[in-house]
Amino acid sequence: MATALITGPKSGIGRGFTDALARKGFDLVLVSRNWERLSSLATEMSSTYGVGTEVIVADLSSRSDTDRVAARLGDRGRPVTTLVNNAGFGLNRSFLNSSIDDEQRSVDVMVTAVLRLTHAVVPGMVDRGTGMVVNVSSVAGWLTGGTYSASKAWVTVFTESLALDLQGTGVRTTAVCPGFVHTEFHERAGIDMSSLPDFMWLDVDQVVAQAFTDLARGRPISVAGGQYRLASRLLRHGPRAFTNLALGARNRTRRQGSREAGDRAEG
């Protein structure tokens, strides 16, 4: 029986993969911090699609919790055939204005957990000659945008390297690199996206469908939407100095706006 483990499955892209894999008949192992929401999701998946479900309550910024999930992935008696590393979050603050604990937590979830969970599951997949690893990254990984961008850049390069290691094994992997997607992500991070034009938004189903297409074709990077495929080419192959210049100007404007808001508040 095919079994998929998904981190961060309750909403957004993670929920999209959860629904898609359940429709395909995969049993599900759902990993998140909130027991109540996980249990509700597991019940919904079982009743809607008739699949088996298992929940693991874990905070992936905790090494001990991450290692519990890794142990489940490494259980050869209950093999996981698909891993979706989706858990992540954004910090609506510059590195200079962020706490080191929050910065470390973001790296633990989006880098360390991806590393350890992938390392736990891949040997069994290789021995069986089949399996899929989906690492949710971002087009932000091709930008210079603080710890979030740096973490996503790591995820993308790690996945590309893994794809080379897995050639000829029957195991496939792709880094899903979405742009702006209609999810709760920005709201949870406190980021106002009301000014973003409609054509820049993607639907979750677009991102998930493109990921499965690219997995089937053996592509290590998956970018949904023509606008983002074009943008990704420019960001990856264009002069990086221009990108850095534009982002530097944006960051200076943000800092100036923050100082002016502070001055008005003090006045």
PyMOL commands that set and color helices and strands:
alter all, ss='L'
color gray80, all
select helices_A, chain A and resi 12-23+35-49+63-73+95-97+100-128+139-142+146-165+185-189+198-200+204-216+226-237+240-266
alter helices_A, ss='H'
color red, helices_A
select strands_A, chain A and resi 3-7+27-32+53-57+82-85+131-136+171-176+180-181+201-202+221-222
alter strands_A, ss='S'
color yellow, strands_A
deselect
rebuild
show_as cartoon
